[in-house]
């Protein structure tokens, strides 16, 4: 049986086929997350309280998504 990608082991020890295009996509997403983690602009600290409030206001009244 041939596959386009490489094989990686899963936790159960079963090989898993990883398509090369998926591996490239994962690599790009990982790089993006790394860039976000290195961002020290303060933008996320400034906007998170506003976003959290908006999400809580537009969510079910029975419970909030985030504790205050």
FIVEXDO-46665 format. One record per residue (C-alpha): x, y, z. Coordinates in steps of 0.2 Angstrom, whole numbers, padded with zeros to 4 digits, always signed. Each point is the difference from the previous one (the first is absolute). Layout:
XYZ...
//
This chain:
+0000+0000+0000+0007+0017-0005-0003+0017+0007+0003+0017-0005+0007+0005+0017+0011-0006+0014-0005-0010+0015+0000+0006+0018-0004-0011+0015-0015+0004+0011-0002-0002+0018-0006-0018-0002+0015-0004-0011-0010-0001-0016+0008+0008-0015-0010+0015-0007+0002+0006-0018+0003+0019+0000-0003+0007-0017+0014+0012-0006-0012+0014-0003-0007-0002+0018+0017+0000+0007+0004+0017-0010-0016+0007+0007+0004-0005+0018+0017+0007-0002-0007+0017-0006-0012+0000+0015+0013-0004+0012+0011+0014-0007-0015+0012+0002-0003-0005+0018+0019+0002+0004-0001+0018-0007-0016+0004+0010+0009-0006+0016+0015+0011-0004-0011+0016-0002+0003+0012+0014-0011+0014-0007-0013-0001+0013-0014-0001-0012-0007-0016+0007+0001+0006+0018-0009+0016-0006-0014-0008-0010-0003-0016+0010-0011+0008+0013-0011+0008-0013-0002-0016-0010-0004-0010+0016-0013+0012+0005-0008+0000-0018+0000-0019+0000-0008-0001+0017-0013+0013-0005-0005-0010-0016+0000-0017+0008-0015-0009+0009-0006+0009+0015+0000-0016+0010+0019+0000+0002+0015+0010-0005+0014-0007-0010+0013+0009+0011+0000+0004+0018+0003+0018+0005
//
